[in-house]
Amino acid sequence: MQNAAFRSLGLNAVYLVFPVRDGELGQAVQGLKALNVRGFNVTTPHKMGMLRYLDEVETKSAEIGSINTVKREAALLRGFNTDGVGALRAMEEARVRPDERSVLLLGAGGAARAIAYTLARRGCLLNVANRSVSNAKRLVKSLNERFGVKTKSLPLSKKALKVCVNRAEIILNASSMGMDGKHNPPIDKKWIRNDQCVFDIVYRPLRTKLLRDATAAEARTITGLDMLVNQGASSFSIWTGKRPPLREMRRAIFKLSKRNVASR
């Protein structure tokens, strides 16, 4: 996706992937600085750990406590988070206005935190469910203190989720559940209604079980690729200062997605 954007604008740049193991993030960052890399993305599980290796952090990203985009400026590394804006733009493209809506958010990790902060700023009524209830409670506490919104935490159990699904206008999976095709969100397909929007940020597989169940219920759906394109476009602008070629980026990522599905 990023390489398609670079080619489209004739930029002398390349986007590469580097696996970084737990405990080696600091070494990886030093290596990137030594190579004079212009910028980079940070993904799970390093989004929160990246904060300690930055010289400056955008104010909103510092509040979130999670970083997914880094830009090098001279000898300094500046951190940003584009997950929240990526999710918001994906919803807007699907003609879903999240303002002051009731949202069930699954997850409390890096991406979930960014999305939660973005939605809280829009006055959403958030219920946060997570495998670690203590992490959900910490996120809810920070949202309530920062925005004064009605935000609650709940365990990731069918009993608790059934009530929240029934009340929710938007169901948003911002966790890794569904990524392996086995450990899916514990939401019964019978609970989903056609007047709801179901958004799953997982993009491999593209049509997760949650989204397939939502489609069967005739609910509106938003895929993880919709968010990926938009958060990637924001990262592109941060690194280059240029307007991202969204059409080319979207074409590249959906072409890759179709190829991956066909190869299985």
Helices and strands as residue ranges (DSSP letters): H 2-8, H 25-34, E 39-41, G 49-53, E 56-57, H 59-64, E 69-73, E 76-80, H 83-93, E 102-106, H 110-121, E 125-130, H 133-147, E 151-155, H 158-167, E 170-173, G 189-191, E 197-200, H 209-216, E 220-222, H 224-240, H 246-263
